């Protein structure tokens, strides 16, 4: 335990000589590097996604087919213009 106290004391004596703004920059750089290493994307082979097969529909009438068109409505509420409140 004594050797740990000696090492920490020497480290503290060196670090307190560095200006605070430089420590902010250094710790930001170190944090950015560590996060980029931890959150790296996988290899291109592992991130491949199988394409979705095209949607096919069967009709009850022979010779005709129907397709489903994507809906143009959105899930978010529509903002309406108008009075915002009583005056």
Kinemage of the C-alpha trace (Angstrom):
@kinemage 1
@onewidth
@group {chain A} dominant
@subgroup {mainchain}
@vectorlist {calphas} color= white
{ca unk a 1} P 0.000 0.000 0.000
{ca unk a 2} L 2.911 2.300 0.629
{ca unk a 3} L 4.212 1.969 -2.936
{ca unk a 4} L 0.750 2.876 -4.254
{ca unk a 5} L 0.764 6.057 -2.151
{ca unk a 6} L 4.206 6.994 -3.459
{ca unk a 7} L 3.164 6.466 -7.099
{ca unk a 8} L -0.078 8.411 -6.678
{ca unk a 9} L 1.766 11.289 -4.959
{ca unk a 10} L 4.312 11.544 -7.757
{ca unk a 11} L 1.545 11.372 -10.373
{ca unk a 12} L -0.395 14.126 -8.605
{ca unk a 13} L 2.701 16.350 -8.392
{ca unk a 14} L 3.204 16.025 -12.161
{ca unk a 15} L -0.465 16.451 -13.133
{ca unk a 16} L -0.964 19.609 -11.056
{ca unk a 17} L 1.722 21.339 -13.146
{ca unk a 18} L -0.468 20.943 -16.282
{ca unk a 19} L -3.008 23.757 -16.788
{ca unk a 20} L -6.657 22.857 -16.263
{ca unk a 21} L -7.661 23.740 -19.845
{ca unk a 22} L -4.999 21.369 -21.196
{ca unk a 23} L -6.334 18.588 -18.975
{ca unk a 24} L -9.844 19.185 -20.352
{ca unk a 25} L -8.540 18.843 -23.906
{ca unk a 26} L -6.467 15.749 -23.122
{ca unk a 27} L -9.282 13.948 -21.328
{ca unk a 28} L -11.668 14.818 -24.174
{ca unk a 29} L -9.268 13.341 -26.719
{ca unk a 30} L -8.754 10.204 -24.631
{ca unk a 31} L -12.497 9.773 -24.100
{ca unk a 32} L -13.191 10.195 -27.809
{ca unk a 33} L -10.556 7.620 -28.734
{ca unk a 34} L -11.809 5.102 -26.191
{ca unk a 35} L -15.427 5.496 -27.301
{ca unk a 36} L -14.505 5.150 -30.966
{ca unk a 37} L -12.630 1.937 -30.196
{ca unk a 38} L -15.445 0.498 -28.103
{ca unk a 39} L -18.229 1.432 -30.509
{ca unk a 40} L -16.536 0.475 -33.757
{ca unk a 41} L -18.717 -1.013 -36.412
{ca unk a 42} L -18.261 -4.633 -37.341
{ca unk a 43} L -16.671 -5.855 -40.531
{ca unk a 44} L -18.652 -5.324 -43.751
{ca unk a 45} L -19.454 -9.041 -43.894
{ca unk a 46} L -21.250 -8.981 -40.560
{ca unk a 47} L -23.248 -5.842 -41.310
{ca unk a 48} L -24.760 -7.166 -44.547
{ca unk a 49} L -28.534 -7.253 -44.549
{ca unk a 50} L -30.453 -9.680 -46.715
{ca unk a 51} L -32.676 -7.853 -49.194
{ca unk a 52} L -36.404 -8.078 -48.597
{ca unk a 53} L -38.151 -10.194 -51.244
{ca unk a 54} L -40.675 -8.258 -53.350
{ca unk a 55} L -44.238 -8.290 -52.109
{ca unk a 56} L -46.552 -10.406 -54.249
{ca unk a 57} L -50.288 -10.684 -53.930
{ca unk a 58} L -52.632 -13.234 -55.346
{ca unk a 59} L -55.968 -12.241 -56.765
{ca unk a 60} L -59.178 -14.203 -56.740
{ca unk a 61} L -59.876 -13.385 -60.374
{ca unk a 62} L -57.727 -15.219 -62.903
{ca unk a 63} L -55.575 -12.991 -65.084
{ca unk a 64} L -55.540 -9.896 -62.890
{ca unk a 65} L -53.219 -8.980 -60.087
{ca unk a 66} L -53.292 -6.320 -57.449
{ca unk a 67} L -50.442 -4.577 -55.744
{ca unk a 68} L -50.449 -2.774 -52.489
{ca unk a 69} L -49.421 0.885 -52.726
{ca unk a 70} L -47.628 2.414 -49.754
{ca unk a 71} L -49.817 4.626 -47.636
{ca unk a 72} L -49.248 8.365 -47.984
{ca unk a 73} L -50.443 9.116 -44.486
{ca unk a 74} L -47.855 9.637 -41.809
{ca unk a 75} L -47.888 8.463 -38.223
{ca unk a 76} L -47.185 11.948 -36.890
{ca unk a 77} L -50.065 14.317 -36.131
{ca unk a 78} L -50.905 16.977 -38.669
{ca unk a 79} L -50.329 20.569 -37.617
{ca unk a 80} L -53.308 22.711 -38.486
{ca unk a 81} L -53.352 26.412 -39.153
{ca unk a 82} L -55.861 28.434 -37.275
{ca unk a 83} L -56.552 30.276 -34.082
{ca unk a 84} L -54.271 29.360 -31.230
{ca unk a 85} L -56.531 30.576 -28.452
{ca unk a 86} L -59.061 33.098 -27.310
{ca unk a 87} L -58.093 36.725 -27.023
